[in-house]
Amino acid sequence: MNSREPVSTHDESVAAEHWDLGAVVGGLRAVRDRWREAQGRSREAGGREFPSRDALATVVGQLCGALFPMRLGPADLRQESEDYYVGYTLDAALHGLLEQVRLELAYQARHGDVDEQAIRRQATHVIREFATTLPATRALLDTDVEAAFLGDPAARSVDEVVLCYPGILAVIHHRIAHRLYSLGVPLIARIVAELAHSATGIDIHPGAEIGHSFFIDHGTGVVIGETAVIGNRVRLYQAVTLGAKRFPVGADGSLEKGQPRHPVIEDDVVIYAGATILGRITIGEGSSIGGNVWLTHSVPPGSHITQAGLQHAVAGQERSTPWPR
């Protein structure tokens, strides 16, 4: 039989009997029921409870096209119809996002009295506020694109940067995700961030605060934690980690959430490939952190940190002021 021919209904029934699918489906239902009972969730009939990753991927694609229509929009778009395309695409994106926001807000309120009308009003407010920020988001992204073009001698144009650079794709997603995070829909924001993480290998938590003219060169393996604060004109290379050194534990033994635990990177800092910077420390303005450096203490403005300098400091051969440039 040709391998491309469809399987007959008879063959499908034989396969189902062979795999005992009825028992497998029943077993999966039992596991789900145990999970829902343990989590205090009901088994009431209804629609989807959580935002959809697939739906948000569509929304983000539309938003990217609306933000950069002639570069990330459709291939046949012409400038004379640019505004029409942006309006049509934004309308579709915002309506799609509205439903996902409504789902998250209902999810957040699931343990209380859920007022559907109040949730819809709140979701509409979130989308309205998000929409008003889009021009500012595009202006901010323009500074990121320019920073990438100016910071990479291999870049031949700003158009190449937008079309090809994974760091820019990740930053576009982050600018969108951070707006949503700030508007009170962190699950949606996290999904948007993870779409970029999956595509680029760059993991930026939507809670991270990042200034203008931000450039991630090459990018794969970059990790930026939730409470990281990054200033203006900062440049990172691949495999840089801005992470937590330790995780505060509450009286009940569980991790405390939301505590500042990631680095503060001031303006005009460059962090080279493979550097790991951990804890709520400050990297002073204008500093340069060399490749593969492991850093867990603050450094003053203008510092130049290298592996050799750290090794000398550990051996007591450096002077007390750390690595002035």
Secondary structure as UniProt FT lines:
FT   TURN            3..4
FT   HELIX           9..19
FT   HELIX           21..38
FT   TURN            39..40
FT   HELIX           53..67
FT   HELIX           69..72
FT   TURN            75..76
FT   HELIX           79..81
FT   HELIX           82..108
FT   TURN            109..111
FT   HELIX           116..132
FT   HELIX           134..151
FT   TURN            153..154
FT   HELIX           158..164
FT   HELIX           166..182
FT   TURN            183..184
FT   HELIX           186..200
FT   STRAND          203..204
FT   TURN            206..207
FT   STRAND          209..210
FT   STRAND          215..216
FT   TURN            220..221
FT   STRAND          223..224
FT   TURN            226..227
FT   STRAND          229..230
FT   STRAND          235..236
FT   TURN            238..239
FT   STRAND          241..243
FT   TURN            251..252
FT   STRAND          264..265
FT   TURN            267..268
FT   STRAND          270..271
FT   TURN            273..274
FT   STRAND          276..278
FT   STRAND          282..283
FT   TURN            285..286
FT   STRAND          288..289
FT   TURN            291..292
FT   STRAND          294..295
FT   TURN            301..302
FT   STRAND          303..305
FT   HELIX           307..314
FT   TURN            315..316
//
